[in-house]
Amino acid sequence: MSGHRIFTMPFAKIYPAYIQKAERKGRTQSEVDTIINWLTGYDAAGLQQQLDQQTDVETFFAQAPAMNPNTALIKGVVCGIRVEEVEDPLMQKIRWLDKLIDELAKGKAMEKILRQS
């Protein structure tokens, strides 16, 4: 799957879609940011810098300060694909984020989304 189109897409193009998906279901941008921060280790300033620089998705994940050690707990299906079975490491990170945002939009509690309970 190397060279997939999404890898070179600016994260700043995808980010608004995550926010819109969450807000359509009564959730907030702050919750989306919390999920991104939990998954990648970016703080608010680091995330904003990545957005301002139009960093592509591949670089966004490559420069992530610290992927959360609990990512192995992210399981389920997103876009018909089981996230724990995705072989490409970068695509798996993208699918993890998609899955967490899906859970947010479906009304799951933040503690469960962030694998705290």
Buried (B, 14 or more C-beta within 10 A) or exposed (E): EEEBEBBEBBBBEBBEEBBEBBBEEEBEBEBBBBBBBBBBBBEEEBBEEBBEBEBBBBBBBEBBEEBBEEBEEBEEEBEEBEBBEBEEEBBBBBBBBBBBBBBBBEEBEBEEBBBEE
